Amino acid sequence: MDDKPNPGTLRENSERLFSFGVIADIQYADLEDGYNFQGNRRRYYRHSLLHLQGAIEDWNAESSTPCCVLQLGDIIDGYNAQYKKSEQALELVMNVFKMLKVPVHHTWGNHEFYNFSRDYLTNSQLNTKFLEDHILHHPETVPSENYYAYHFVPFPKFRFILLDAYDLSVLGMDQSSPKFQQCMKILKEHNPNTELNSPQGLSEPQFVQFNGGFSQEQLNWLNEVLTFSDKNQEKVVIVSHLPIYPESSDSVCLAWNYRDALAVIWSHECVVCFFAGHTHDGGYSEDPFGNFAPRSNPPSLASLGDVAKKLGEMWNNLSDSEKQPYITKVTKLKEKSEKDVANSKSKGKFDGAKGPAKVGQKKLEEEDEDE
C-alpha cells in the first residue's frame, strides 16, 4: 500500500493510525519449481524465499514502520517431511525472518503439521505466544494451553486475535490421544470417502483431512475476548490459517465448523476484519455487517484505518435493494450458526453428523491445489 493513500478512495480527513504486514503460505522447500497434483498451478518451492526476502525489504523500507507482521501459516511445505529436511527448512526460513525489524506473529497451518507434531510446534520458534497481551482483572480472556491462540494490542483501541484453526484436527496429534479419536470421529462422520482428503460427493466439502476446526473451549474464549472489546469500544482483527466466510473462500478450504466461529463473531460489534491463508488465489469479501474477510497470499501492507473507511463507503454506496440479497443470505446463515452453537453447547462438544467411513492416509503429493 502506498505511503500516500489515493484521495479518491478515502475521505479527506482520514488518518492512518498504524500499519501491519501480512504474508501467507510461503511453503518453502529446497526443490525445483513444480506443479500441484492437477498439474495446472505452478509451485515456487525454492524461489518462495526470494518473495519472502522481497516482502521483508519492503516492510523494512516503509517510511512509517509497520507495527508487526502476521504470518498466516504453511511457512514450509510438506515435502520437507518426505526428504527429512523439516528442521533444516524451518531454520532457513526463520533466519530470513530475522532480517525483519518488527515482531512477527505466526499462525499454524496444515503444512506445519505435515512437518511437525503439535508438541514440537509448541516448543519451537513458531510459537509466538510470548508476544501476547494480558487484560488485567479478566482471567476469562487468558487462553488455555489446550490450543494455540492469543491476542495482542498493536495500537490503543485495536486488538488482534490469533486463532488455532487446527484445534480440532487429525494432523500433528498423538494418535492414541482421546482428542485425536474425537477429531477422527468428527471427520469420518462427515466424510465417507476412503481418501479423507477428497471432498468428492460431500454436502459439506470442508470436512477433509487437510482442514480442521475450533473447539468449543476456544470459541468460548474468543467470545470472552470479544465481549471485553465490545465493552471497551475496541476494533478487532482476527487471524487464522483457515477461512471462515464462504464468500471469501472455496468451500473445500473452509474450517470444519466455520459456522460456529461466524456465530460468535456476528454476536459482537467489534470485529472489523478476518485474515486467512490456505487458499492460494487470494481475494476478499465483505459481509453485510461491514466485516472484511480477505484471503491473503501475496505479501501486503494493510492500513486498518484505510480498510475500515473504504469498506464502509462500499457498503453505504449500495442501494437498499442491492443490500437486501446479502442481508437475507447472512441472516439465514447466522440463524443456522446460532442453532449449531446452541446444539454444540448442549452436548458439550462440537457435534458430528452421520456416516461411518474407513480411515484414509494423507498423501502429500495429492494435496488440493488450493491448500
N, C-alpha and C positions, 0 to 999 in steps of 0.2 A: 504494500500500500504506500502510495506516495506520501512524502512528508507534508505536502500541502494538498488536502483533500479537494476534489473537484467541487467548486462552489455551486455547480448545477445540481448536485445531489444532496447537499446539506444546507441547513439554514445558516444565514449569515452569522448568527450569534453562537453557533455550535463551537464547542471547545473540546479538544482531545484531552482526556483525563490521563490515560495511560495506554500502553500497547503491550501485546504479548505475541510470541511466535507460536506457530502450530506446525507440526510435521508428523506424518503417519506412514506406517507400512514401508519402512526403509528396506527391510528384508535382505540384508547383506549376506552374501555367501561368496567365497573365493572360487567362483565358477565363471566360465564364459557366459555371455548373454544367451538366453534361451527363450522358450515359449511355454505357455501354460499347457495344460493337458489337452485342451481343444485345439491347440496349435494356431489360435487366432489372436493371441496377445503376447507381445514381447515382454520378457522379464530381464531387467537390468541388474543382475546379481552383483557382480564385482563393481560395476560403474555406479551403483547406488551410493557408494561412499563419496563420489565426486559431487553428487547432488546434495548430500548432507554437508560437505565442506562448503559448497557454494552458499547454502542457506545460512550457515553459521557466519560466513564472511559478511553476508548482507545484514544479518542481525547485529553483528558487532560494529558495522559501519553506520548504523542508523544514527541520525543526528539526535533523536530522542530515544535513548536506550530502552528496549523492551524490559518489562519487569521480570519476565521469565519466559521459558519455552515449554510448551506442552507436547510431549512425545506420546502419541496415541496408540502405541503398541506395534507388535511384529517388527521389532528392531533388527532381528536377524532371521534368515529364512530357515525353514525346517530341514532343508537339505544338509545343513551343517551337522545335524544329528547322524545322518546316514554316513557321513565321512568322518565322524568322531572329531569334529572341529568346533563344537558349540562354544566351549570356553574361549578358545583362541579367537573365534569370530567376534564374540561379545567384547572381549578385551580390546580388539582393534577398533570397533565402533565407539566404545566408551572413551578411548584415547582421543578420537576425533572430537567428541563432545567436550573434552577438556579445553578445547580452544574457545568455547563459548564463554562470554564474560558474565553471563547471568545464570541463575539456577534453572535446571531442567527438571520437570516433573514427569515421571514415567508411569504409564499405564501398561497393563499386561494383556496381550492378545493370544490367539491360538498358537502362533509360531513360537512364542516364549515357552509354551507348554509342550510343543513338539521337541524342544531342545532341553528343557529343564523341568524338574519337579517343582511343585509349589513350595516345598520346604527349601529347595535351593534358591528360588527367587526371593523368598523372604529374607534370606541372609546375603543377598547379592547387591551389587551397585544399582540394580533396577528397583530396589525398594527405597523410595524417597519419602517415606512417612516422617522422617526426621524434619522435613520441611513444613509439617502441618502446624496449624494454629489451634490453640485451645480456647474455649469460651469459658471464662471464669463463672463458677457457681451454676454451671449447666452440664452436669455429668452425662446427661442423656445424649449430648452431642459428641461424646467421645466414641469413636468406632471400636467395634470388637476386634479381637485378634483373629477371629474366625474367617475374616475376609480382608482383602487388601483395598482399603478405601480411606480417604481422609479429606479434610477441607483446609483451605488457607485463604488469607486476605491479602491480595497484592496491592490494594488501594482502599482507602476508607470507604465503607459502604458497598464494597464489592466482594463477594465471596465465591471462590472456585471450589467445586466438589469433584473429586476423582472417584469413580465407581469401579467396582470389580465385576466385570461382565461375565467372568468365569467362576464366580462364587458357586453357582450350580453348573457342574461340568463333569465330564468323564476324563478330561485332559489333565495331566500333571498330578493326579491324586493317587494315593496308595489304594490299589485295587481291592485290598482286604478291608478297607475302612467302611463304616456304615454310610458315610456321606457318599462315597463312590457308588455303593449299591443303590442308594436312594436316587442319585442322578441317573444311573443306568436304567433304573426302572422308569423314571420320567421319560427318558429318551426313547426307550423301547415301546412304551405305551403310545407314544405319538408317531413313531416311525417303524412301520412293519417291514421295511426293506432289509435284506441281508446285509447290504452295504450301507452302514449307518451314516455315511457322508452323502448319500444320494437322496435328493428331495423328490424323486420321481413318485408321482401319484399321491403326494401328501396334501391334505387340505390345509395344513399349517407347515409350509415348507421350511420354516426357520428351525424346525426340530431335526437338525443334523449334527453330527458329532463335532464339526469344527466350530459350532456356536456354543453358547452357554447362556446362563441366566443369573438373576439376582435372587438371593434367598430372602425369605420374609424378614429375617433378622436385619439384613442390610437395608431393605426397604423401610422398615420401621425406623432405623437410624436416620436414613435420608429424610423421612418425614419430620423427625425431630429437628434436624438442622434447618430445613426449610421453614418450619414453624418459627424458629428463632429469627430467621432472616425476614420473614413477613413482619413480625412484631417490631423489628428494628429497622425496617424500611431499607433493607439491603437488596442489591441486584445480584443474582446468582447465575453463574456459568457452570454447567455440568459437563464432565468429560468421561468418556467411556470408549473402549475399543469397538464395541458393537453398537450400531444404530438402534434406535427405539421408535422412530417415527416412520410409518410405512411410506409416506410420500417422499421421503428423502433417501430411500434405500431400495435395493432389490429385496423382495420378500424373503429370499432364501438366506439373506445375511442379517436379518434382524435377531435381536436377543430372544431367547426362548419365550420368556414371559414379559415381552415388551409392553403389553397392555397394563400389567401391574405397575410397571415403572411410570408409564404415562398417567395412570390414575393418581399416583402420588404427586407427580409434578403438577398436574392440572388442578389439583385441590389447593394449590398455593398461587400467590400472585407474584412472587419474587423472581422466578426463573425467566431469564431473557434469552438464553442461548444453550444449545446442546451440541457438543463437538464429538464426532466419532470417526474412526478409521474403517478398516476392514474391507470396504468396497473400494476398488481401485479407480473407478471413474471419477470420483469426486462429485460435487454437486451440493445443492442445498434446497431447503424448503422452509416456508413459514407457515406455522399453523394459525388458525383463526384467532388465537389468543395473543398473537404477536411474538411467539417464541421462534427463534431462529435455529434451524436444525441442519447444519452443514455436515457433509461427509468430506473430510479433508485428506487428500493425498499429496498434492504438491505443497511445498513449504510456502507459508504465507505469514503475513504480519497483520493482525487484526486490531483495530481500534474499537473498543466496546462502545464508546460514545457514538462513533460513526455508524456502527452496525445498528444500534438501537434506534437512532433517529431515522436512518434510511428505511428500516422495516416498518416503523410507524407511518412514514409517508406513503409507502407502498400500499399498506392496508387501508389507510384513510382515503386514498385515491380511488378505491373500488366503490362502485355504487352498491346500494343495498341488495339489488338483485344479483350482482356479481359475488357478493359476500355470502349470500344465502346457501348455495350448494356446499361451501366449505363448512359453514356453521352447522348445517344439518349432518354432514358426514362426521364431524368431530363430536357432535352431541351424541350420536348413536354409539360411536366408539368409546366415548367417555362413560356412557351408561353401562356398556358391556364391561369396561375395565373396572368400574366400581363394583359391579356384581362379582367379577372374578376375584377382586381383592377381598370382598366380604366372605366369599366361599373359602379362600385360602386361609383367612384368619380363623374361621370357624373350625377348620380342620387342622390348624396349627402348622401347616406347611403348604408349599406350592403343590397343587394337586395335579396329577397326571390324568390323561384321558383313558382311552382303551386301546387294546390291540397288542397281543403278545408278539414277540419277534425274536429272531436269532441274533446274536451279537456278531457284528462285523468289525474287522480290524481296519484301522486307518492306514491308507497308503498315501504317502506324501506326494507321489507322482500323480495322484488322482485328485488333487485339490481343485476345488471350484475356482473358476477363473477370477472371481471377484474377492476371494478370501486369502 
